[in-house]
């Protein structure tokens, strides 16, 4: 079999997202509602962490990105719950024969302080992805008062995932 046709036993993917902050809370982040006087702005519910995880999963499986599955030009996606997007992407990745080994995420936000919410966000991600909480890590960083994050204009997120072959794909099971 030519090298291009061989599927590796494991693959990594990285996701990134940034959303602008506007006055009026609460903040929707990591699948949770976080008390805050500002909220993220976007076509969907603008949950930047769930968007980064979705992109990381799709990227690792070489299945495109969140904008291809849920374009912001489609009115049906207006205000859509990012958990729905994440679960659909994860369903597709699983059907393609991949299992999630772990994910590691970073949230960049000046305020609110997210340390008290990290464990709950990790638990929510584990719930949405139907994995154990020890497969999920969430870190929070500030912008050190520098740039759009530091000036409290935006929240940015990054996530990296490791997938491994799970065995049969959905087409092989048929």
LINLIN-V802044 format. One record per pair of residues at least 4 apart in sequence whose ideal C-beta (glycine too) atoms are under 6 Angstrom apart, sorted by the first residue. I is the first residue (numbers start at 1). J is the second residue. If there is no record, write none. Layout:
# LINLIN-V802044
I/J, I/J
This chain:
# LINLIN-V802044
1/5, 1/6, 9/165, 10/164, 11/60, 11/163, 12/60, 12/162, 13/56, 13/59, 13/60, 13/161, 14/56, 14/160, 15/52, 15/55, 15/56, 15/159, 16/52, 16/158, 17/48, 17/51, 17/52, 17/157, 18/154, 18/156, 19/40, 19/42, 19/46, 19/48, 19/155, 20/41, 20/154, 21/38, 21/154, 22/41, 23/38, 24/39, 25/36, 25/37, 25/39, 26/33, 26/35, 26/36, 27/34, 27/36, 27/39, 28/33, 28/45, 28/47, 29/34, 29/47, 29/49, 30/49, 30/121, 31/50, 31/83, 31/124, 32/120, 32/121, 32/124, 34/117, 36/112, 40/46, 41/46, 42/46, 43/72, 43/77, 44/77, 44/80, 44/82, 45/81, 45/82, 47/82, 48/155, 48/157, 49/107, 49/157, 50/82, 50/86, 51/66, 52/157, 52/158, 52/159, 53/159, 54/66, 54/85, 54/86, 54/89, 55/59, 55/65, 55/66, 56/159, 56/161, 57/89, 57/90, 57/93, 57/161, 58/63, 58/64, 58/65, 58/89, 60/161, 60/163, 61/93, 61/96, 61/98, 64/68, 66/70, 67/71, 70/77, 70/85, 83/128, 86/128, 87/128, 90/129, 93/98, 95/170, 96/169, 97/166, 97/169, 98/163, 98/166, 99/164, 99/166, 100/131, 101/162, 101/164, 102/135, 102/162, 103/136, 103/159, 103/161, 104/137, 104/160, 105/138, 105/159, 106/139, 106/158, 107/114, 107/140, 107/157, 108/141, 108/149, 108/156, 109/114, 109/155, 110/142, 110/143, 110/149, 110/150, 110/152, 111/152, 114/140, 115/140, 117/121, 118/138, 118/140, 121/138, 122/133, 122/136, 122/138, 123/133, 125/136, 126/131, 126/133, 126/136, 131/135, 143/147, 143/149, 143/150, 144/150, 145/150, 146/150, 148/153, 148/154, 149/154, 149/156, 168/172, 168/173
